[in-house]
Amino acid sequence: MEATSTPKRYSGRIFDAAALEQVRGILRAHAGASRQQLSYRVCEALNWRKPDGGLKDMSCRVALLRLYRDGLIELPAPRRPYAPPRAYARRTPPGEPGAEFAAPLSTLGPVRLEPVARSGSGLWNELIDRYHYLGYKPLPGAQLRYFAYAGERLVAVLGFGAAAWQVAPRDTWIGWSHAQRQRNLAAVVNNARFLILPWIRVPHLASKLLGLAARTLPAQWQARYGYRPWLLETFVEAERFSGICYQAANWVCVGETQGRGKCGDHRLGQVPVKTVWLYPLAADCRARLCR
């Protein structure tokens, strides 16, 4: 097993020599436990919790697996064989393209967002997979997904999830320290997916939905997770889109990424460069995030 004196970060948490030895002690003391059971015990020992007090089990599982792959710990063999993820292949009649609908925004009537219930989760996934250029993959961490309706007509889908760990333009705009970012990152929510269904042609609908989401999400996030977010972020692929709908919805462009990916990987050029857009959910959001 490799020894290390240099602290390393996994799943947003720093593992120094003392933390690694604590983890190894837990693994030795519970040699017959499953990887899931070990993750629970490590979370409890390190007090690794979500803002609502629950254990950060999924983050811990990812961290343990990466520690294992880096030769820093030993893990028991998985009890179930690993099945590589497959493309989302579900196709249903509700997910088929609709008739083209073109109209002025003023004629749509009331527009609303409905959180995706368990019964609608498959349809949300299918629409994203079929019609969003990035396709479907599960949103990370705490999340809210929405169907957007005009009357009874489904016009768009939106998804919000965990923020990127490290983004220089965003972090500079906030002005927080490393410790403040580590402590308060959960209060930043990422608009990870936004899709106007391709047969819907309504000028200014996108900015209206973004404004509605900014007003709707904070209270619903607090009701689900027990805390209120203070900032929204999103990333717009610079060569593909201008971000004009975010600008029209009063989001602020604060710079560009360096192509390092969501977790701040140092292999430059890994992903396309994106513009970084932010929407404060409170006038003093920067002060709150720097506490």
N, C-alpha and C positions, 0 to 999 in steps of 0.2 A: 504493500500500500504506500502510495506517495505521501511524503511529508511536505508540509508547506508552512512557511512563516509569513507569507504575504496574504493578507485578507482578500477574499474573492467574493463577488456578488452573484447570488443566484436568486431568481424570482424576486428581485428588488431588495433582498436582505443580505447584509454583510456577514460572511462566515470567517472569523479569524481563528487562530489556533485554539483558543479556549472554547469557542462555539463548536468547532469540529470535534474536539475531544469529548464535549458533552454529547454530541450526536452519536459518536462512536460508542460511548458508554451505554446509551439507550439501546443501541442495536445489539450490543453484547448481552445486556441484561434481559432482552426479550428476543432471544435467538429463534424461538419457535413462532413468532408472530408473523402475520402477513405484512406485505408492504403498506397496505392501507392502515392496518393497526399501528404500525411503526410511525406512519405519518401523523396520526392522531397524538401519539405519545410525544413526538418531537415538537409538535405545535404547542402542546400543553407545557412542556418543559421550557420552551423558549418564549412562552406567552405570545405566540404568533397568532394574532387575531384580526378579524375584520373590524371595521368601525362599529358594527352592531354587536360585537362581542363574540361572534361565532369563530370557530377555528378556521384558519386559512389553509384548509386541507389540500386543495388542488395546487396552490402555490407551493406548499411544502412537498407534495409528491413530485412536482417538476424539479424542485431544488434537489431532492434526494437522488432522483434519477441522474441529474447532471453531475452531482458529486460522485456518484458511482462511476459514471462514464469517464470522469476525469481522474479516476484512480484514487480518490480521497477517502472513500468509505467502501464497505462491503454490504451488499444487500442480498436477502434471500431470493431464490429464483421465483419469478412470478407464478402464481398458482393457476392462472389461466393463460393460454397461449396468446401472444400478441397478434391482433388482426390489423394489418395496415389500413388506414382510412381510405374509403372509396369515395368516388365522386358522388354527389347527391343526385340520385337517379330517379327519384319519385316524380311521376308526372300524372296529373289529375285534370279532369275537365275544368274545375275552377281556375286552374293555372294556365289554361289556353289563352292565346291572344284574344283580346276583345275587339269589338268594332271601333274604328277610329272615332274619337270624340274631340271635336274642336269647338271652343266657346270662349267668350270673354270671362274673366274671373268674376265680374259683377253679376253674371247670370247663374252662377253655380249654386247660390244659396248657402246655407250654413256648412262650413267645413269643420270637421272634427277629427281628433285622434283617438283611437281606441287601443289600449294595451292588448298585446297578443296573449290570448288565453292558451291553455294547453291544447285545446281542440283546434286552434288556428295555427299552431306552431309549424306544422308541416307545410301549410300553404305559404306562410312567410318565407320559409326556407326555399321552397320551390320557386317562388317569384324572384328571389334574389339570385338563385342559381341560374335561372333561365334568362333573366333580363338585365342583371347588373354585370358590368364588364369585369369585375373582380370575382364573380361567382360566389358560392356559398362556402363559408366555414364558420364553426361556432364562434360566437362573440366571447371574449375573455372576461372572466370575473363577473362582478356585479353588472347587471344589464337591464335595459328596458327596450322592448321592441313594440312598434306601433303599426297598425293599419290606419291609413288616412282615407276618410270618406268625404265626398260631397253629396249630401243627401244620402241615398243608398248606394251610390256608385263608388266602388273602390278606385282610388286614383293614385295612391302612392304607398310605399312602405319605408319605414325608418328604423334604424337600430342604433342604440347607444350602449357603450360598454366601458371597460377600464381604459384609463388614459395611458399614453406612452410613458415609459419610464423616464426617458431623458430626451428633451428636445431643446436645443440651445436657444432658438428665438423665443419660444414660450417661457423658458426658465429665466431668460434675461428680462422679458416683459414683466414677469411676476416679481423678480428680484429676490427669490428665496435662496437660502443656503441648501447645501446637500442634506443636512439633517432635517431642515424644514420640509424639503421636498419628500424625503422618505416618510416623514410623519403625516403629511397632509395631502399626498398625491391622490388618495381616494376621493377627495373633494373636487377633483377635475374629472369630467366625464367626456368621453370621446364619441363624437358622431361618426360611427364606423361605417354605416351604410345609409344611403339616401337614394331612393329610386322613384322617380315619377314613371309610372307604367308607360311603356313606349307608344301606346295607342292613345294616350291622353295628351291633347294639345291645348293647353290653357296658359297663356302668357301670365307671368308673375305668380303662378301657383306655387312654385318652389319657395320663393321668399316668404310667401304667406304661411306655408307649412313650417318653415324654420322658425318664424316668429311665434307661431302657435306652440311649437315644441318647447321653445325657451320659456314660455309661460306655464306650460303644463307639466314639464318633467320634474322641476324641483320638489314640489309637494308629493308627487307620486313616488319619486325616488326615496324621499324621507319616510313615506308610509311603508315602503317595502323593505328598506335597509336600515332605517333608524337614524339616518343623518342626512343633512342637506348639502348638496353640491353647490360650489360657488363659481365654477367656471366650466364652460363648454369649449372643446377643441375639435378641430377636424383638419384633415390633410387632403389637399386637392392636387392631383397629379398635374404638374405644370405644363407639360407638353400636350395634355389632353383637354384640359378645361381651364377657363379663366377665373372661376369662382365668383362670377357676377351675382348669382343668386344669394350667396353669403354676404356679399357687399351690400346688396339691396336690403337684406334683413339685419343690417347694422353689426355684422361680425367685423372684426378687425384683422387685417393681414399683418402679421408681425415678422415675416421673413420666410426663408426656405430651409428645408431639411438638407442634410448632407448625404442622403442615400444610404443611411446606416441601418434602416429598419426600425421597427417599433421598440425593440429592446436596447437600442443604442449600440448595435454590433459595430466593431471597429473595422470591419472589412468594407471599405468604401466602395461605392458603386453597386452594392448588393440590390438595391431597389431604386425605382425612379425617383428623381427629385420632386418634392411636393411643396406647395406653398402651405404655410401654417396659419390657420384662422382661429380666432378666439372670440368667445362671447361671454362677457362678465354677467353673472347672475345676481350680482349685488354691486352697488357702487363702490364698496370698500373691499371687494373680493381679494385684492392683492394683500391688504393688511391682514385679512382673515387667513389667507394661505401662508403667510409668513409668521404666523404665531407659533 
